[in-house]
Amino acid sequence: MWASGYLDGFRADAETQMEDTLAFGTMTRGGLDADGLETETFAASFTTPGKVTGRSGADLTIRTVEIGGVERPVISGGIHIPADRPELVPAGMFVRVEAIGPDSPAHLLGRVYKIDGESVKSYQTARRFDVVEV
């Protein structure tokens, strides 16, 4: 198959854009802080290079999920990590932007997303996850 010979190069190109550091893990609700607000604790399972993308003009279908009584849009393919990462990433896992690369906007730092599912296709150059910002 002609494309398989090029796949390593396509993956390398995709990974050059993955300048952010993403932590995948769980979120646990804790007690209350001094202001009486509920606290949450993030426990990372693994970190990896990756990138965060937004909705594009081609995303005509908007799918939503309910989180905390609020309907939130799902960002298709919103998180990209290297294709060869072996970790299991189930729906419901959380991703936090731990560090940003020189080409990422500063306001991405610390953002948290909930995994809604993984997009899988042939000739995959990156693992892509559908996410909801929380």
N, CA and C atoms as a LAMMPS dump frame, in Angstrom:
ITEM: TIMESTEP
0
ITEM: NUMBER OF ATOMS
402
ITEM: BOX BOUNDS ff ff ff
-5.0000000000000000e+02 5.0000000000000000e+02
-5.0000000000000000e+02 5.0000000000000000e+02
-5.0000000000000000e+02 5.0000000000000000e+02
ITEM: ATOMS id mol type element x y z
1 1 1 N 0.846 -1.168 0
2 1 2 C 0 0 0
3 1 3 C 0.902 1.245 0
4 2 1 N 0.662 2.13 -0.926
5 2 2 C 1.548 3.279 -1.113
6 2 3 C 1.585 4.215 0.085
7 3 1 N 0.455 4.409 0.769
8 3 2 C 0.395 5.398 1.856
9 3 3 C 1.154 4.957 3.095
10 4 1 N 1.237 3.646 3.355
11 4 2 C 1.889 3.195 4.582
12 4 3 C 3.365 3.588 4.609
13 5 1 N 4.01 3.702 3.468
14 5 2 C 5.395 4.138 3.423
15 5 3 C 5.583 5.588 3.846
16 6 1 N 4.549 6.382 3.722
17 6 2 C 4.608 7.798 4.076
18 6 3 C 4.119 8.079 5.494
19 7 1 N 3.477 7.094 6.132
20 7 2 C 2.813 7.328 7.413
21 7 3 C 3.764 7.822 8.495
22 8 1 N 4.973 7.267 8.585
23 8 2 C 5.92 7.719 9.605
24 8 3 C 6.245 9.201 9.437
25 9 1 N 6.398 9.648 8.199
26 9 2 C 6.668 11.068 7.95
27 9 3 C 5.492 11.949 8.309
28 10 1 N 4.282 11.483 7.994
29 10 2 C 3.071 12.247 8.347
30 10 3 C 2.929 12.353 9.866
31 11 1 N 3.229 11.238 10.571
32 11 2 C 3.156 11.267 12.04
33 11 3 C 4.192 12.221 12.619
34 12 1 N 5.395 12.192 12.079
35 12 2 C 6.445 13.101 12.559
36 12 3 C 6.03 14.557 12.353
37 13 1 N 5.424 14.858 11.205
38 13 2 C 4.94 16.223 10.958
39 13 3 C 3.873 16.614 11.973
40 14 1 N 2.94 15.697 12.251
41 14 2 C 1.87 15.988 13.222
42 14 3 C 2.454 16.244 14.607
43 15 1 N 3.452 15.457 14.977
44 15 2 C 4.021 15.589 16.318
45 15 3 C 4.829 16.87 16.498
46 16 1 N 5.315 17.474 15.418
47 16 2 C 6.031 18.745 15.566
48 16 3 C 5.104 19.853 16.041
49 17 1 N 3.8 19.677 15.851
50 17 2 C 2.82 20.673 16.302
51 17 3 C 2.36 20.426 17.736
52 18 1 N 2.768 19.317 18.334
53 18 2 C 2.34 18.962 19.686
54 18 3 C 3.326 19.541 20.695
55 19 1 N 3.204 20.846 20.946
56 19 2 C 4.151 21.555 21.803
57 19 3 C 3.662 21.723 23.239
58 20 1 N 2.416 21.371 23.5
59 20 2 C 1.87 21.514 24.85
60 20 3 C 2.111 20.225 25.636
61 21 1 N 2.1 20.316 26.962
62 21 2 C 2.181 19.139 27.818
63 21 3 C 0.809 18.911 28.418
64 22 1 N 0.25 17.724 28.172
65 22 2 C -1.091 17.383 28.637
66 22 3 C -1.007 16.271 29.671
67 23 1 N -1.75 16.43 30.765
68 23 2 C -1.822 15.4 31.803
69 23 3 C -3.199 14.755 31.728
70 24 1 N -3.242 13.437 31.675
71 24 2 C -4.477 12.67 31.654
72 24 3 C -4.655 12.056 33.035
73 25 1 N -5.879 12.124 33.586
74 25 2 C -6.09 11.564 34.908
75 25 3 C -7.534 11.625 35.349
76 26 1 N -7.711 11.638 36.678
77 26 2 C -9.047 11.628 37.27
78 26 3 C -9.269 12.907 38.068
79 27 1 N -10.522 13.239 38.25
80 27 2 C -10.907 14.416 39.028
81 27 3 C -11.769 13.919 40.189
82 28 1 N -11.407 14.321 41.394
83 28 2 C -12.146 13.906 42.582
84 28 3 C -12.677 15.141 43.289
85 29 1 N -13.957 15.105 43.615
86 29 2 C -14.539 16.215 44.378
87 29 3 C -14.137 16.054 45.831
88 30 1 N -13.749 17.183 46.425
89 30 2 C -13.296 17.152 47.813
90 30 3 C -14.27 17.871 48.717
91 31 1 N -13.714 18.497 49.711
92 31 2 C -14.523 19.235 50.671
93 31 3 C -14.805 20.641 50.179
94 32 1 N -14.982 21.531 51.133
95 32 2 C -15.267 22.929 50.816
96 32 3 C -14.054 23.779 51.158
97 33 1 N -13.824 24.815 50.355
98 33 2 C -12.729 25.732 50.658
99 33 3 C -13.205 26.791 51.652
100 34 1 N -12.352 27.765 51.953
101 34 2 C -12.662 28.793 52.953
102 34 3 C -13.881 29.625 52.573
103 35 1 N -14.195 29.707 51.27
104 35 2 C -15.352 30.471 50.816
105 35 3 C -16.609 29.616 50.703
106 36 1 N -16.513 28.347 51.086
107 36 2 C -17.67 27.463 51.012
108 36 3 C -17.897 26.855 49.641
109 37 1 N -16.911 26.989 48.749
110 37 2 C -17.024 26.414 47.413
111 37 3 C -16.425 25.007 47.402
112 38 1 N -17.057 24.116 46.648
113 38 2 C -16.576 22.747 46.551
114 38 3 C -15.225 22.708 45.827
115 39 1 N -14.309 21.907 46.332
116 39 2 C -12.989 21.792 45.717
117 39 3 C -12.902 20.504 44.904
118 40 1 N -11.997 20.5 43.926
119 40 2 C -11.736 19.316 43.11
120 40 3 C -10.233 19.079 43.082
121 41 1 N -9.845 17.816 43.079
122 41 2 C -8.444 17.449 43.029
123 41 3 C -8.197 16.638 41.763
124 42 1 N -7.182 17.034 41.008
125 42 2 C -6.808 16.33 39.79
126 42 3 C -5.625 15.42 40.105
127 43 1 N -5.729 14.136 39.741
128 43 2 C -4.642 13.175 39.932
129 43 3 C -4.218 12.663 38.555
130 44 1 N -3.016 13.019 38.141
131 44 2 C -2.531 12.642 36.812
132 44 3 C -2.102 11.178 36.777
133 45 1 N -2.484 10.483 35.7
134 45 2 C -2.049 9.11 35.458
135 45 3 C -0.816 9.093 34.561
136 46 1 N -0.779 10 33.567
137 46 2 C 0.381 10.116 32.686
138 46 3 C 0.345 11.479 32.011
139 47 1 N 1.519 11.929 31.551
140 47 2 C 1.617 13.166 30.777
141 47 3 C 2.211 12.829 29.418
142 48 1 N 1.922 13.69 28.453
143 48 2 C 2.394 13.471 27.096
144 48 3 C 2.409 14.792 26.347
145 49 1 N 3.245 14.901 25.329
146 49 2 C 3.119 16.05 24.428
147 49 3 C 1.762 15.956 23.717
148 50 1 N 1.221 17.079 23.358
149 50 2 C -0.048 17.078 22.64
150 50 3 C -0.408 18.479 22.19
151 51 1 N -1.609 18.587 21.645
152 51 2 C -2.1 19.913 21.269
153 51 3 C -3.611 19.949 21.472
154 52 1 N -4.108 21.16 21.657
155 52 2 C -5.532 21.406 21.849
156 52 3 C -6.039 22.128 20.611
157 53 1 N -7.131 21.64 20.036
158 53 2 C -7.733 22.306 18.887
159 53 3 C -9.157 22.724 19.244
160 54 1 N -9.692 23.641 18.487
161 54 2 C -11.068 24.083 18.694
162 54 3 C -11.968 23.581 17.596
163 55 1 N -13.204 23.997 17.648
164 55 2 C -14.14 23.634 16.587
165 55 3 C -13.736 24.376 15.325
166 56 1 N -13.906 23.715 14.195
167 56 2 C -13.609 24.369 12.925
168 56 3 C -14.904 24.667 12.203
169 57 1 N -14.813 25.431 11.128
170 57 2 C -15.991 25.768 10.334
171 57 3 C -16.649 24.544 9.729
172 58 1 N -15.892 23.458 9.615
173 58 2 C -16.45 22.23 9.044
174 58 3 C -17.321 21.469 10.039
175 59 1 N -17.243 21.808 11.317
176 59 2 C -18.037 21.132 12.338
177 59 3 C -19.463 21.685 12.345
178 60 1 N -20.276 21.217 11.427
179 60 2 C -21.64 21.732 11.313
180 60 3 C -22.582 21.102 12.314
181 61 1 N -22.327 19.868 12.695
182 61 2 C -23.177 19.19 13.66
183 61 3 C -22.638 19.452 15.05
184 62 1 N -23.459 20 15.903
185 62 2 C -23.053 20.26 17.273
186 62 3 C -23.712 19.223 18.164
187 63 1 N -22.877 18.429 18.811
188 63 2 C -23.353 17.442 19.77
189 63 3 C -23.05 17.992 21.144
190 64 1 N -23.961 17.811 22.078
191 64 2 C -23.752 18.328 23.42
192 64 3 C -23.875 17.2 24.442
193 65 1 N -23.28 17.426 25.598
194 65 2 C -23.445 16.544 26.749
195 65 3 C -23.764 17.422 27.945
196 66 1 N -24.41 16.833 28.931
197 66 2 C -24.769 17.594 30.131
198 66 3 C -23.726 17.34 31.207
199 67 1 N -23.185 18.434 31.738
200 67 2 C -22.227 18.361 32.844
201 67 3 C -22.689 19.356 33.897
202 68 1 N -22.98 18.856 35.074
203 68 2 C -23.431 19.725 36.161
204 68 3 C -24.699 20.482 35.829
205 69 1 N -25.589 19.862 35.068
206 69 2 C -26.851 20.488 34.715
207 69 3 C -26.759 21.496 33.584
208 70 1 N -25.591 21.592 32.937
209 70 2 C -25.394 22.543 31.847
210 70 3 C -25.055 21.778 30.566
211 71 1 N -25.718 22.1 29.466
212 71 2 C -25.399 21.5 28.177
213 71 3 C -24.125 22.145 27.632
214 72 1 N -23.138 21.319 27.323
215 72 2 C -21.867 21.822 26.802
216 72 3 C -21.573 21.169 25.452
217 73 1 N -21.016 21.927 24.507
218 73 2 C -20.708 21.341 23.187
219 73 3 C -19.493 20.419 23.249
220 74 1 N -19.553 19.342 22.481
221 74 2 C -18.424 18.427 22.346
222 74 3 C -17.53 18.956 21.236
223 75 1 N -16.23 19.034 21.504
224 75 2 C -15.254 19.479 20.513
225 75 3 C -14.677 18.222 19.866
226 76 1 N -15.068 17.953 18.624
227 76 2 C -14.591 16.759 17.929
228 76 3 C -13.1 16.866 17.662
229 77 1 N -12.362 15.829 18.048
230 77 2 C -10.913 15.824 17.822
231 77 3 C -10.202 16.949 18.528
232 78 1 N -10.705 17.383 19.673
233 78 2 C -10.171 18.561 20.362
234 78 3 C -8.817 18.386 21.008
235 79 1 N -8.438 17.15 21.315
236 79 2 C -7.137 16.866 21.915
237 79 3 C -6.406 15.885 21.005
238 80 1 N -5.149 16.203 20.661
239 80 2 C -4.307 15.321 19.842
240 80 3 C -3.075 14.93 20.657
241 81 1 N -2.744 13.637 20.636
242 81 2 C -1.503 13.164 21.248
243 81 3 C -0.818 12.238 20.237
244 82 1 N 0.475 11.915 20.445
245 82 2 C 1.157 11.047 19.489
246 82 3 C 0.421 9.726 19.265
247 83 1 N 0.433 9.264 18.033
248 83 2 C -0.298 8.058 17.642
249 83 3 C 0.21 6.81 18.354
250 84 1 N 1.463 6.815 18.776
251 84 2 C 2.027 5.604 19.38
252 84 3 C 1.908 5.545 20.9
253 85 1 N 1.175 6.474 21.516
254 85 2 C 0.97 6.419 22.971
255 85 3 C 0.092 5.21 23.295
256 86 1 N 0.57 4.301 24.17
257 86 2 C -0.157 3.053 24.409
258 86 3 C -1.233 3.133 25.492
259 87 1 N -1.293 4.223 26.237
260 87 2 C -2.186 4.282 27.39
261 87 3 C -3.657 4.182 26.989
262 88 1 N -4.424 3.498 27.822
263 88 2 C -5.872 3.426 27.653
264 88 3 C -6.459 4.753 28.126
265 89 1 N -7.298 5.37 27.304
266 89 2 C -7.918 6.648 27.648
267 89 3 C -9.431 6.482 27.503
268 90 1 N -10.1 6.085 28.584
269 90 2 C -11.54 5.856 28.491
270 90 3 C -12.339 7.154 28.527
271 91 1 N -13.554 7.092 28.01
272 91 2 C -14.468 8.229 28.143
273 91 3 C -14.655 8.496 29.626
274 92 1 N -14.711 9.766 29.987
275 92 2 C -14.859 10.148 31.388
276 92 3 C -13.552 10.555 32.041
277 93 1 N -12.418 10.228 31.413
278 93 2 C -11.123 10.652 31.935
279 93 3 C -10.97 12.154 31.685
280 94 1 N -10.124 12.807 32.451
281 94 2 C -9.906 14.241 32.314
282 94 3 C -8.518 14.529 31.766
283 95 1 N -8.377 15.679 31.101
284 95 2 C -7.101 16.14 30.556
285 95 3 C -6.893 17.57 31.031
286 96 1 N -5.716 17.839 31.572
287 96 2 C -5.392 19.202 31.996
288 96 3 C -4.158 19.67 31.23
289 97 1 N -4.188 20.905 30.758
290 97 2 C -3.037 21.496 30.072
291 97 3 C -2.043 21.934 31.141
292 98 1 N -0.933 21.204 31.216
293 98 2 C 0.074 21.439 32.258
294 98 3 C 1.087 22.501 31.856
295 99 1 N 1.455 22.525 30.582
296 99 2 C 2.426 23.495 30.074
297 99 3 C 2.084 23.772 28.618
298 100 1 N 2.429 24.966 28.169
299 100 2 C 2.124 25.34 26.783
300 100 3 C 3.409 25.601 26.019
301 101 1 N 3.331 25.336 24.732
302 101 2 C 4.459 25.594 23.857
303 101 3 C 4.491 27.046 23.434
304 102 1 N 5.528 27.445 22.708
305 102 2 C 5.695 28.845 22.318
306 102 3 C 4.631 29.353 21.354
307 103 1 N 3.93 28.462 20.68
308 103 2 C 2.916 28.89 19.717
309 103 3 C 1.487 28.759 20.249
310 104 1 N 1.331 28.408 21.519
311 104 2 C -0.001 28.262 22.113
312 104 3 C -0.352 29.505 22.927
313 105 1 N -1.631 29.885 22.928
314 105 2 C -2.025 31.047 23.717
315 105 3 C -1.945 30.761 25.219
316 106 1 N -1.554 31.758 25.982
317 106 2 C -1.354 31.597 27.43
318 106 3 C -2.621 31.146 28.153
319 107 1 N -3.793 31.524 27.643
320 107 2 C -5.029 31.18 28.359
321 107 3 C -5.39 29.693 28.268
322 108 1 N -4.626 28.883 27.529
323 108 2 C -4.837 27.428 27.526
324 108 3 C -4.312 26.779 28.799
325 109 1 N -3.298 27.381 29.403
326 109 2 C -2.647 26.81 30.574
327 109 3 C -3.655 26.577 31.695
328 110 1 N -3.704 25.354 32.191
329 110 2 C -4.6 25.007 33.293
330 110 3 C -6.002 24.598 32.886
331 111 1 N -6.349 24.732 31.617
332 111 2 C -7.701 24.332 31.196
333 111 3 C -7.88 22.837 31.371
334 112 1 N -9.117 22.447 31.67
335 112 2 C -9.439 21.035 31.906
336 112 3 C -10.541 20.617 30.94
337 113 1 N -10.358 19.425 30.365
338 113 2 C -11.307 18.858 29.421
339 113 3 C -11.687 17.459 29.884
340 114 1 N -12.909 17.062 29.584
341 114 2 C -13.371 15.708 29.884
342 114 3 C -13.448 14.934 28.57
343 115 1 N -12.867 13.737 28.557
344 115 2 C -12.87 12.892 27.358
345 115 3 C -14.281 12.36 27.117
346 116 1 N -14.773 12.553 25.893
347 116 2 C -16.084 12.028 25.505
348 116 3 C -15.933 10.779 24.642
349 117 1 N -14.792 10.606 24.001
350 117 2 C -14.545 9.438 23.162
351 117 3 C -13.299 9.662 22.331
352 118 1 N -12.85 8.605 21.676
353 118 2 C -11.661 8.69 20.826
354 118 3 C -12.07 8.469 19.379
355 119 1 N -11.603 9.336 18.5
356 119 2 C -11.84 9.186 17.061
357 119 3 C -10.772 8.258 16.499
358 120 1 N -11.19 7.217 15.806
359 120 2 C -10.249 6.251 15.256
360 120 3 C -10.463 6.169 13.756
361 121 1 N -9.355 6.115 13.01
362 121 2 C -9.454 6.013 11.562
363 121 3 C -8.222 5.305 11.027
364 122 1 N -8.267 4.916 9.778
365 122 2 C -7.11 4.33 9.111
366 122 3 C -6.06 5.412 8.861
367 123 1 N -4.809 5.007 8.77
368 123 2 C -3.699 5.929 8.5
369 123 3 C -3.681 7.098 9.484
370 124 1 N -3.836 6.765 10.726
371 124 2 C -3.921 7.771 11.778
372 124 3 C -2.555 8.39 12.044
373 125 1 N -2.476 9.713 12.029
374 125 2 C -1.223 10.408 12.311
375 125 3 C -1.136 10.866 13.757
376 126 1 N -2.253 10.854 14.48
377 126 2 C -2.298 11.229 15.896
378 126 3 C -3.532 10.576 16.511
379 127 1 N -3.484 10.38 17.829
380 127 2 C -4.703 9.96 18.527
381 127 3 C -5.503 11.227 18.799
382 128 1 N -6.783 11.203 18.419
383 128 2 C -7.645 12.371 18.562
384 128 3 C -8.807 12.032 19.47
385 129 1 N -9.063 12.934 20.42
386 129 2 C -10.127 12.713 21.387
387 129 3 C -11.186 13.789 21.287
388 130 1 N -12.444 13.362 21.325
389 130 2 C -13.559 14.297 21.433
390 130 3 C -13.645 14.694 22.892
391 131 1 N -13.723 15.99 23.166
392 131 2 C -13.679 16.47 24.545
393 131 3 C -14.729 17.541 24.793
394 132 1 N -14.965 17.773 26.078
395 132 2 C -15.841 18.843 26.538
396 132 3 C -15.04 19.649 27.55
397 133 1 N -14.985 20.961 27.373
398 133 2 C -14.275 21.782 28.356
399 133 3 C -15.114 21.883 29.619
400 134 1 N -14.464 21.669 30.764
401 134 2 C -15.182 21.737 32.051
402 134 3 C -14.628 22.845 32.914
